[in-house]
Amino acid sequence: MSDPMKRSSRERGKERQTEIFLDGIAGTRPAVPTDATRLEAAARATMRPEGFAYVAGGAGSERTMRANREALDRWRIVPRVLCDVSCRDTSITMFGDEHPSPLLLAPIGVLEIAHADADLAVARAAAAERVPMIFSNQASHAMEECAAVMGDAPRWFQLYWSTSNALVASFVARAEACGCRAIVLTLDTTMLGWRPRDLDLAYLPFLRGKGIAQYTSDSVFRASLAQPLDPSASRRRTPLTLSAVRAFIELVRRHPGTFLEKMRSGEPRAAVQRFIATYSRPSLAWKDLDYLRGLTSLPILLKGILHPDDARMAVDAGMNGVIVSNHGGRQIDGAIGALDALPDVVDAVGGRLPVLFDSGIRSGADVFTALALGATAVCLGRPYVYGLAIAGEQGVREVIRTVLAELDLTMGLAGCVSIGEITRERLVRAA
C-alpha cells in the first residue's frame, strides 16, 4: 500500500472506492462495514457484552449521545458546482507539524476489551495511515510500547490529572521522552459519570487490572505501592465466589511480572487499590494549570470544553488548544450536543488557538460538517474501536481509510479543493 503522505489527495476517495470494487470482483468484501450503523452492529456481535457496553454506552439514558448525533443532523451541506475539484488537498498544519488530513484518533482506554493487540494494533494502524494517535491515559499498553511500533509517526498523550502531582509529572516526562508532540488534558472526567450499561452488568474493567498499563509501567506509581492507603478509602471485602476467583486471576495476569512473583507479593491487588485512590482529582481548578505548564514546553490542549467562557479562560491561561467534547456522551446525561457548542467556542477563541472537535463523528461527511463550523481538526473515537474489535489492525486501518475517503469525496462534490475552503457558508440549518 502506498504511503499516504506521498499519495495525491485527489486519489484518496477514488482509490478507496476502486480498491473495494476491484476486490469485489475476486469475491472479497471490506473486512469491516463502511456504514457506521452496520459497523457498530458487527462489533457488538464480536465483542463480549461487558466490553461492548463499556465502549458503546453513555451516561444515564444516553440523551447526550443522541444529542451529539442530532446536532450533526441539523446541518446540511450546500454543494457548489462547476468548480475544478480535480486536485484536492486535505492537509493541515498544527503546532508546526504538517498532517495529510485533519483527522486524529481520540484517546480511548481499555482497548484490550475490544482486541488482544489493543493499543499496539491501533498504533500500527495510525502510523501506517499517518493519522496522529492520542495515547490514552487508561491504555492497555504503556506509551513506550506504542511509540516503539510507530517509528516517527505523530502521536500525542492524553492526561488525566490524578491526586499525585508526582505521577502527573512522570507521565508528562515519559510522553515527552517517547516522542509525543502534545499533551491533551482531559477535564470532564474528574469523576466517572453514571453509566447504566456498565452498572447493570456490574463491570468496571479497572478493577480487573485492565486499562492501567500507564500506571503499572510507571516508576513513581510502582514506588507508591509500598505506601499505606488513606484509611478513609473503601476496604469493602468481596465474597469468595467463583466469579471473584476468576476476576482475581484475570487481575494477576494483567499485571507485569511472573505469575508466582505476583501471587507472592500481592502487588496486582495493591496496584488496583492504589489506582482507584489515585485516578482522579475532583478539586482540579484553573490555577493548577500553571503547574502543568511548568512541566513541559509541549503544546497543551484542554479537552472537554463546551462553554465559550471556558474557551476564553483557556486562552488566558496560556493553553495551546482546546477540544470541544462531551466525552462522547459518557459523562453527563442531558448535556449539550458537542457540535451545538462548537460555533460559540470557535467564536470565543477568535483564531488565537486551534479548536479541535470530537463526540458523535461517524463519517467523512460528519468531519466535513465539523470543519465547516470552525474545527481545525476532528478526533474519531468509537468507530475505530469497532474496527479494532472486528479485524484488529486491519479493521482500524479500514475505518480510517473509509472516513478519509468519504471526506475527500464530500469535499470534491461540495466544490472544495482544500480544508480552508470548508467554511460555514457551505452549510445551512435543516428545516
Secondary structure, DSSP 8 states (H G I E B T S, - for coil): ---TTTS-GGGHHHHHHHHHHHHHHTT---SS-SSHHHHHHHHHHHS-HHHHHHHH--STT-HHHHHHHHHHHTEEE----S---SS-B--EEETTEEESSSEEE-----GGGT-TTHHHHHHHHHHHHT--EEE-TT-SS-HHHHHHHHTT--EEEEE---S-HHHHHHHHHHHHHTT---EEEE-S-SS----HHHHHTT--GGGGTTT-HHHHT-HHHHHHTTS---TTS--------HHHHHHHHHHHHHSSS-HHHHHHH-HHHHHHHHHHHHS--TT--GGGHHHHHHH-SS-EEEEEE-SHHHHHHHHHTT-SEEEE--GGGTS-TT---HHHHHHHHHHHHTTSS-EEE-SS--SHHHHHHHHHTT-SEEEE-HHHHHHHHHHHHHHHHHHHHHHHHHHHHHHHHHT-SBGGG--GGGEEE--
